[in-house]
């Protein structure tokens, strides 16, 4: 029983950590990058997904 609980708890931490990372990035880094890199950052965001390496988007 103990191993099942620890395994379940470990699986639940993955989506919680992902949500915390997404919120943190959106509130901090994504606000100052456009000011730092300008149009290059906007072009990069159109081409690349935030966290999951999906196949490249057609621009």
NURODO-711919 format. One record per atom (N, C-alpha, C): residue in three letters; x, y, z. Coordinates in steps of 0.2 Angstrom, whole numbers, padded with zeros to 4 digits, always signed. Atoms other than C-alpha are relative to their C-alpha. Layout:
N
ALAXYZ
...
This chain:
59
UNK+0004-0006+0000
UNK+0000+0000+0000
UNK+0004+0006+0000
UNK-0004-0006+0000
UNK+0014+0012+0004
UNK+0003+0002-0006
UNK-0003-0001+0007
UNK+0022+0010-0013
UNK-0005+0003-0005
UNK+0005-0002+0005
UNK+0006+0013-0022
UNK-0002+0008+0002
UNK+0001-0007-0002
UNK+0003+0030-0012
UNK+0006+0004-0002
UNK-0006-0004+0002
UNK+0021+0036-0015
UNK+0000+0001-0008
UNK+0000-0001+0007
UNK+0019+0032-0034
UNK-0006+0005-0002
UNK+0006-0005+0002
UNK+0002+0041-0035
UNK+0002+0007+0002
UNK-0002-0007-0002
UNK+0009+0056-0026
UNK+0005+0003-0005
UNK-0005-0003+0005
UNK+0024+0057-0038
UNK-0004+0001-0006
UNK+0003-0001+0007
UNK+0012+0056-0053
UNK-0004+0006+0001
UNK+0004-0006+0000
UNK+0001+0070-0046
UNK+0005+0006+0000
UNK-0004-0005+0000
UNK+0016+0081-0044
UNK+0002+0003-0007
UNK-0002-0002+0007
UNK+0020+0082-0062
UNK-0005+0005-0003
UNK+0005-0006+0003
UNK+0004+0092-0068
UNK+0001+0006+0005
UNK-0001-0006-0005
UNK+0006+0103-0052
UNK+0006+0004-0002
UNK-0006-0003+0001
UNK+0024+0107-0056
UNK-0001+0003-0007
UNK+0001-0003+0007
UNK+0019+0110-0075
UNK-0004+0006+0001
UNK+0004-0006+0000
UNK+0006+0122-0070
UNK+0003+0006+0004
UNK-0004-0005-0003
UNK+0017+0131-0058
UNK+0005+0003-0004
UNK-0005-0003+0005
UNK+0031+0133-0071
UNK-0004+0004-0005
UNK+0004-0004+0005
UNK+0018+0139-0084
UNK-0002+0007+0002
UNK+0002-0006-0003
UNK+0011+0152-0073
UNK+0006+0005+0002
UNK-0006-0004-0002
UNK+0028+0158-0067
UNK+0003+0003-0006
UNK-0003-0002+0006
UNK+0035+0159-0085
UNK-0004+0006-0003
UNK+0004-0005+0003
UNK+0020+0169-0091
UNK+0000+0006+0004
UNK+0000-0006-0004
UNK+0020+0181-0077
UNK+0007+0004+0001
UNK-0007-0004-0001
UNK+0039+0185-0077
UNK+0004+0000-0007
UNK-0005+0000+0006
UNK+0050+0179-0092
UNK-0004+0003-0006
UNK+0003-0002+0006
UNK+0037+0182-0106
UNK-0002+0007+0000
UNK+0001-0008+0000
UNK+0034+0200-0100
UNK+0006+0004-0002
UNK-0006-0004+0002
UNK+0052+0205-0102
UNK+0004-0002-0006
UNK-0003+0002+0006
UNK+0058+0195-0117
UNK-0001+0004-0006
UNK+0001-0005+0006
UNK+0049+0206-0130
UNK+0003+0006+0000
UNK-0004-0006-0001
UNK+0057+0221-0123
UNK+0007+0000-0001
UNK-0007+0001+0000
UNK+0074+0214-0123
UNK+0002-0002-0007
UNK-0002+0003+0006
UNK+0073+0205-0140
UNK-0004+0003-0006
UNK+0004-0003+0005
UNK+0059+0214-0149
UNK-0003-0005-0005
UNK+0003+0004+0005
UNK+0053+0207-0166
UNK+0003-0007+0000
UNK-0003+0007+0000
UNK+0065+0192-0165
UNK-0004-0004+0005
UNK+0004+0004-0005
UNK+0056+0186-0149
UNK-0007-0002-0003
UNK+0007+0001+0003
UNK+0039+0188-0158
UNK+0000-0005-0005
UNK-0001+0005+0005
UNK+0045+0178-0173
UNK+0001-0007+0003
UNK-0001+0006-0003
UNK+0052+0165-0162
UNK-0006-0004+0004
UNK+0006+0002-0003
UNK+0036+0163-0152
UNK-0005-0003-0005
UNK+0004+0003+0005
UNK+0027+0160-0168
UNK+0002-0007-0003
UNK-0003+0006+0003
UNK+0038+0146-0173
UNK+0000-0006+0005
UNK-0002+0005-0006
UNK+0041+0137-0156
UNK-0006-0001+0005
UNK+0005+0000-0006
UNK+0029+0130-0143
UNK+0003+0001+0006
UNK-0003-0002-0007
UNK+0032+0134-0125
UNK+0003-0005+0003
UNK-0003+0005-0004
UNK+0035+0118-0117
UNK+0001-0007-0003
UNK+0000+0006+0003
UNK+0031+0103-0128
UNK+0003+0000-0007
UNK-0004-0001+0007
UNK+0043+0100-0143
UNK-0005-0003-0005
UNK+0004+0002+0005
UNK+0029+0098-0156
UNK+0004+0001-0007
UNK-0003-0001+0006
UNK+0033+0097-0174
UNK+0000+0008-0002
UNK+0000-0008+0002
UNK+0037+0115-0182
UNK-0006+0002-0003
UNK+0006-0002+0003
UNK+0022+0125-0186
UNK+0002+0004-0007
UNK-0001-0004+0006
UNK+0020+0132-0204
UNK-0001+0007+0001
UNK+0001-0008-0001
UNK+0022+0151-0204
UNK-0003+0003-0006
